[in-house]
Amino acid sequence: MKLYGRHTKQIINILALFFIVVSVGCSAIKTEDVAETEEIILESVNAERTTDIETAEKAGSDIEVPEEETIDKPERVIALSKSNAELWLLAGGTLIATSDDALKLDGISEDTVGLGDMDHVSLEAIAALEPDLLILFSTEPSQKALGEAAEDIGITVYYTNIDNFADYETVMTELTEYTGRTDLYESKVADVSEKIDEILNGVPSGEGEKTYLFLHVSATKSKVEKNDYFACEIFNRLGLINIAADDSAFDELSLEQIVTSDPDYIFVVTRGDEKKALDSFDELFTGRPAWEELSAVKNGRYYLLSKDLFGLKPNDRWAESYREAYTLLYGE
């Protein structure tokens, strides 16, 4: 509890006198008299405190007043992954270390240490930097294991899991409380939310329900994304239906299953080396005659999407992701 500068001694003296009187145990003093005396003292203290604050404000001087309890701002923060590093920077924080994929982000200083691949950072390397906060993904097994080991040696860990804009909003609320920059919530979250609402309000009605398939492709594997993937939320909210949302038939992707389902739209995002990913995808899918017979292909609705907006978590660029998806579906 904070007291009020020059009145500290006066308050202590008053309270001391009060307790001395009570402790004497004079028979003439009744319980109600004690309570009345206590109330008078407290009223006097509060009145004087209020007067002093008002006087100081009028004079333009500073006075120490009680503050709401706040979270201590972490000063030595490590975030492993480009997305987590960006979240902390957007919240007004700084980093002492991060994974190599985040070293070129705006706001990363020259002193920020690169710790290598985000899934292969050792606990020893982290502990040596003495962080007071470590930011990790809760959904990546290697990072979850690292976080548990870090907690065992006393390092505070913050886990993120962003599958949709609401998750991003929650994380940014908490991180801006950590940094003390709750003002950034307006520009990085509230303003973005308003832009998304404007885009959604423009979705035409009566278009009929169209389906889509969202694919991640790499040099070694092609995978169908279901509704727990953040970009699928975008297309769902824009009026499409994910044909693979609850269909275990897509757990193992095949051209035959795609032909059978025949989605109205096909969206593809590459992972790793884009050329190698697309070469592999062409060999298994797009280069085969059956691919050309798909409705999405014949109607020009097969799209290669931006990695930045649909492969990586868009963070404060969520509205851009919505806008690009809206333009693909409905034009400008």
C-alpha positions as CSV (number, residue, x, y, z in Angstrom):
1,M,0.0,0.0,0.0
2,K,1.3,3.5,-0.8
3,L,0.9,6.4,1.6
4,Y,0.8,10.1,0.7
5,G,4.2,11.7,1.1
6,R,4.4,14.4,3.7
7,H,1.3,13.2,5.5
8,T,2.7,9.8,6.4
9,K,4.0,10.9,9.8
10,Q,0.8,12.7,10.6
11,I,-1.4,9.7,9.8
12,I,0.9,7.4,11.9
13,N,0.7,9.8,14.8
14,I,-3.1,10.0,14.7
15,L,-3.5,6.2,14.5
16,A,-0.9,5.7,17.3
17,L,-2.8,8.1,19.5
18,F,-6.1,6.3,18.8
19,F,-4.7,2.9,19.7
20,I,-3.1,4.2,22.9
21,V,-6.5,5.6,24.0
22,V,-8.2,2.3,23.2
23,S,-5.5,0.2,25.0
24,V,-5.8,2.2,28.2
25,G,-9.1,0.6,28.6
26,C,-10.9,3.5,30.4
27,S,-14.2,2.4,31.6
28,A,-15.8,5.6,30.4
29,I,-15.1,4.7,26.7
30,K,-17.8,2.5,25.1
31,T,-17.4,0.4,22.0
32,E,-19.6,2.7,20.0
33,D,-17.4,5.6,21.1
34,V,-14.3,3.8,19.7
35,A,-16.0,3.1,16.4
36,E,-17.1,6.8,16.2
37,T,-13.5,8.0,16.9
38,E,-12.1,5.6,14.3
39,E,-14.7,6.9,11.7
40,I,-13.8,10.5,12.4
41,I,-10.0,9.8,12.0
42,L,-10.6,8.0,8.7
43,E,-12.8,10.7,7.4
44,S,-10.2,13.3,8.3
45,V,-7.4,11.4,6.5
46,N,-9.5,10.8,3.4
47,A,-10.6,14.4,3.2
48,E,-7.1,15.7,3.6
49,R,-5.8,13.3,1.0
50,T,-8.5,14.4,-1.5
51,T,-7.8,18.1,-0.9
52,D,-4.1,17.6,-1.4
53,I,-4.5,15.7,-4.6
54,E,-6.9,18.4,-6.0
55,T,-4.5,21.1,-4.9
56,A,-1.5,19.4,-6.5
57,E,-3.4,18.9,-9.8
58,K,-4.4,22.6,-9.9
59,A,-0.8,23.5,-9.3
60,G,0.5,21.2,-11.9
61,S,2.7,19.3,-9.4
62,D,3.2,15.6,-9.1
63,I,1.8,13.6,-6.2
64,E,2.1,9.9,-5.5
65,V,-1.3,8.2,-5.8
66,P,-2.3,4.6,-5.5
67,E,-1.9,2.7,-8.8
68,E,-3.8,-0.3,-10.0
69,E,-1.8,-3.5,-9.7
70,T,0.0,-4.1,-13.0
71,I,2.0,-7.0,-14.5
72,D,5.8,-6.5,-14.2
73,K,7.1,-5.7,-17.7
74,P,9.5,-8.4,-18.9
75,E,12.7,-6.9,-20.1
76,R,14.6,-10.0,-21.3
77,V,12.3,-11.7,-23.8
78,I,12.9,-14.6,-26.2
79,A,10.3,-15.5,-28.9
80,L,10.9,-18.6,-31.0
81,S,9.3,-18.3,-34.4
82,K,8.7,-15.4,-36.8
83,S,5.1,-15.2,-35.8
84,N,5.7,-15.1,-32.0
85,A,8.5,-12.6,-32.4
86,E,6.3,-10.3,-34.5
87,L,3.4,-10.5,-31.9
88,W,5.8,-9.3,-29.1
89,L,7.1,-6.5,-31.3
90,L,3.6,-5.4,-32.3
91,A,2.8,-5.3,-28.5
92,G,5.6,-2.8,-28.0
93,G,8.2,-5.2,-26.7
94,T,11.8,-5.8,-27.5
95,L,13.7,-9.1,-27.9
96,I,17.1,-10.3,-26.7
97,A,16.9,-13.4,-28.9
98,T,14.7,-15.1,-31.4
99,S,14.8,-17.9,-34.1
100,D,16.7,-17.1,-37.2
101,D,13.5,-16.8,-39.4
102,A,12.6,-13.7,-37.4
103,L,15.8,-11.8,-37.5
104,K,14.8,-9.6,-40.5
105,L,11.5,-8.4,-38.9
106,D,11.1,-4.6,-38.4
107,G,11.9,-3.8,-34.8
108,I,14.6,-6.4,-34.4
109,S,17.8,-4.8,-33.1
110,E,21.3,-5.6,-34.2
111,D,21.9,-7.0,-30.7
112,T,19.2,-9.6,-30.9
113,V,20.7,-13.1,-30.8
114,G,19.8,-15.6,-33.5
115,L,19.2,-19.1,-31.9
116,G,18.8,-21.1,-35.1
117,D,15.8,-23.1,-36.2
118,M,12.7,-22.5,-34.0
119,D,12.3,-26.3,-33.3
120,H,15.9,-27.0,-32.5
121,V,16.9,-24.5,-29.9
122,S,18.5,-25.9,-26.8
123,L,17.4,-25.2,-23.2
124,E,21.1,-24.4,-22.4
125,A,21.2,-21.6,-25.0
126,I,18.0,-20.1,-23.6
127,A,19.1,-20.4,-20.0
128,A,22.4,-18.7,-20.7
129,L,20.6,-15.6,-21.8
130,E,18.7,-15.4,-18.5
131,P,15.3,-14.5,-20.0
132,D,12.3,-13.4,-17.8
133,L,9.8,-14.5,-20.5
134,L,9.9,-17.1,-23.3
135,I,7.2,-17.1,-26.0
136,L,6.5,-20.4,-27.7
137,F,3.8,-22.3,-29.7
138,S,1.6,-24.6,-27.6
139,T,0.8,-26.7,-30.6
140,E,4.3,-27.6,-31.7
141,P,5.5,-30.7,-29.8
142,S,9.2,-29.6,-29.8
143,Q,8.3,-26.2,-28.4
144,K,5.9,-27.5,-25.9
145,A,8.6,-29.9,-24.5
146,L,11.1,-27.0,-24.5
147,G,8.6,-24.8,-22.6
148,E,8.0,-27.4,-19.9
149,A,11.7,-27.9,-19.4
150,A,12.2,-24.1,-19.2
151,E,9.4,-23.8,-16.6
152,D,11.1,-26.5,-14.5
153,I,14.2,-24.3,-14.1
154,G,12.1,-21.2,-13.3
155,I,11.7,-19.5,-16.6
156,T,8.3,-17.9,-17.3
157,V,6.7,-19.2,-20.5
158,Y,3.9,-17.7,-22.5
159,Y,2.2,-20.1,-25.1
160,T,0.4,-19.0,-28.2
161,N,-2.1,-20.8,-30.4
162,I,-3.7,-18.6,-33.0
163,D,-6.3,-20.4,-35.2
164,N,-8.5,-17.4,-35.9
165,F,-8.8,-13.6,-35.4
166,A,-10.4,-14.1,-31.9
167,D,-7.2,-16.0,-30.8
168,Y,-5.1,-13.1,-32.1
169,E,-7.2,-10.6,-30.2
170,T,-6.8,-12.5,-27.0
171,V,-3.1,-12.9,-27.3
172,M,-2.5,-9.2,-28.1
173,T,-4.7,-8.2,-25.2
174,E,-2.4,-10.2,-22.8
175,L,0.9,-9.2,-24.5
176,T,0.0,-5.4,-24.4
177,E,-0.7,-5.8,-20.7
178,Y,2.7,-7.4,-20.3
179,T,4.4,-4.5,-22.1
180,G,2.2,-1.8,-20.6
181,R,1.3,-0.6,-24.1
182,T,-2.4,-1.1,-24.1
183,D,-2.7,1.9,-26.4
184,L,-1.3,-0.4,-29.2
185,Y,-4.4,-2.6,-28.9
186,E,-6.4,0.0,-30.7
187,S,-4.2,0.2,-33.8
188,K,-3.1,-3.5,-33.9
189,V,-6.4,-5.1,-33.0
190,A,-9.5,-2.9,-32.7
191,D,-8.9,-1.0,-36.0
192,V,-8.1,-4.3,-37.8
193,S,-11.4,-5.8,-36.5
194,E,-13.4,-2.9,-37.8
195,K,-11.8,-3.4,-41.3
196,I,-12.7,-7.1,-41.2
197,D,-16.3,-6.3,-40.3
198,E,-16.5,-3.9,-43.3
199,I,-15.3,-6.6,-45.6
200,L,-17.7,-9.2,-44.2
201,N,-20.6,-6.7,-44.6
202,G,-19.8,-6.6,-48.3
203,V,-20.3,-10.4,-48.9
204,P,-23.2,-10.8,-51.3
205,S,-26.2,-12.8,-50.3
206,G,-28.0,-15.4,-52.5
207,E,-24.8,-16.6,-54.1
208,G,-25.4,-20.2,-53.1
209,E,-23.1,-22.4,-51.1
210,K,-19.8,-23.1,-52.9
211,T,-17.2,-25.5,-51.6
212,Y,-13.4,-25.2,-51.5
213,L,-10.3,-27.3,-50.8
214,F,-7.3,-25.7,-49.0
215,L,-3.9,-27.4,-49.7
216,H,-0.5,-27.0,-48.2
217,V,2.1,-28.4,-50.6
218,S,5.9,-29.0,-50.2
219,A,8.6,-30.9,-52.0
220,T,7.8,-34.0,-49.9
221,K,4.1,-33.8,-49.0
222,S,0.7,-32.3,-49.8
223,K,-1.8,-31.8,-47.0
224,V,-5.4,-30.8,-46.8
225,E,-6.3,-28.2,-44.2
226,K,-9.4,-28.5,-42.1
227,N,-11.3,-25.8,-40.2
228,D,-8.7,-25.5,-37.4
229,Y,-6.4,-23.8,-39.9
230,F,-6.6,-20.0,-39.6
231,A,-7.0,-19.3,-43.3
232,C,-10.0,-21.7,-43.5
233,E,-11.8,-19.4,-41.0
234,I,-11.3,-16.6,-43.5
235,F,-12.9,-18.4,-46.4
236,N,-15.6,-19.9,-44.2
237,R,-16.6,-16.4,-43.0
238,L,-16.7,-15.2,-46.6
239,G,-19.4,-17.7,-47.4
240,L,-17.6,-20.9,-48.6
241,I,-17.8,-24.4,-47.2
242,N,-14.6,-26.4,-46.5
243,I,-15.2,-29.7,-48.3
244,A,-12.7,-31.4,-46.1
245,A,-13.8,-30.0,-42.7
246,D,-14.9,-33.2,-41.2
247,D,-14.0,-35.7,-43.9
248,S,-11.5,-38.3,-42.9
249,A,-11.2,-39.3,-46.6
250,F,-8.8,-36.3,-47.0
251,D,-6.5,-37.5,-44.2
252,E,-4.5,-39.1,-47.0
253,L,-4.7,-36.8,-50.0
254,S,-5.2,-38.3,-53.5
255,L,-6.3,-36.9,-56.9
256,E,-9.1,-39.5,-56.9
257,Q,-10.6,-38.0,-53.8
258,I,-10.3,-34.5,-55.1
259,V,-12.1,-35.5,-58.3
260,T,-14.8,-37.3,-56.4
261,S,-15.4,-34.2,-54.2
262,D,-14.9,-31.7,-57.1
263,P,-14.7,-28.5,-55.1
264,D,-15.7,-25.2,-56.6
265,Y,-12.5,-23.6,-55.4
266,I,-9.0,-24.9,-54.8
267,F,-6.5,-22.8,-52.8
268,V,-2.8,-23.8,-52.5
269,V,0.0,-22.4,-50.3
270,T,3.5,-23.7,-50.6
271,R,5.9,-24.6,-47.8
272,G,9.7,-24.5,-48.1
273,D,11.2,-24.0,-51.5
274,E,8.3,-22.8,-53.7
275,K,9.7,-24.2,-57.0
276,K,10.4,-27.6,-55.5
277,A,7.0,-27.7,-53.9
278,L,5.1,-26.8,-57.1
279,D,7.2,-29.3,-59.2
280,S,6.3,-32.1,-56.8
281,F,2.6,-31.0,-56.8
282,D,2.6,-30.9,-60.6
283,E,4.0,-34.4,-60.8
284,L,1.3,-35.8,-58.5
285,F,-1.7,-33.6,-59.2
286,T,-1.7,-30.7,-61.6
287,G,0.2,-32.5,-64.4
288,R,-2.3,-35.3,-64.7
289,P,-5.3,-35.2,-67.1
290,A,-7.9,-35.6,-64.4
291,W,-6.8,-32.4,-62.8
292,E,-7.9,-30.4,-65.9
293,E,-11.4,-31.8,-65.5
294,L,-12.0,-30.4,-62.1
295,S,-14.7,-27.7,-61.9
296,A,-12.3,-25.3,-60.0
297,V,-9.7,-25.6,-62.8
298,K,-12.1,-25.3,-65.7
299,N,-13.8,-22.2,-64.1
300,G,-10.5,-20.5,-63.3
301,R,-10.9,-21.0,-59.5
302,Y,-7.6,-22.7,-58.7
303,Y,-5.4,-20.1,-56.8
304,L,-1.8,-20.1,-55.5
305,L,-2.1,-17.9,-52.4
306,S,0.5,-15.6,-50.7
307,K,2.6,-17.3,-48.0
308,D,2.7,-14.1,-46.0
309,L,-1.1,-13.8,-45.7
310,F,-2.3,-17.4,-45.8
311,G,0.8,-19.5,-44.9
312,L,2.1,-17.5,-41.9
313,K,-0.2,-16.1,-39.2
314,P,-1.1,-12.6,-40.5
315,N,-1.1,-10.9,-37.1
316,D,-1.9,-7.2,-37.6
317,R,-2.5,-8.0,-41.4
318,W,-5.6,-10.1,-40.8
319,A,-7.7,-7.5,-42.7
320,E,-5.3,-7.7,-45.7
321,S,-5.9,-11.5,-45.7
322,Y,-9.6,-11.0,-45.6
323,R,-9.5,-8.4,-48.4
324,E,-7.4,-10.6,-50.7
325,A,-9.6,-13.6,-50.2
326,Y,-12.7,-11.4,-50.8
327,T,-11.2,-10.1,-54.0
328,L,-10.6,-13.6,-55.3
329,L,-14.1,-14.6,-54.6
330,Y,-16.1,-11.5,-55.4
331,G,-13.8,-9.0,-57.2
332,E,-13.2,-5.5,-56.0
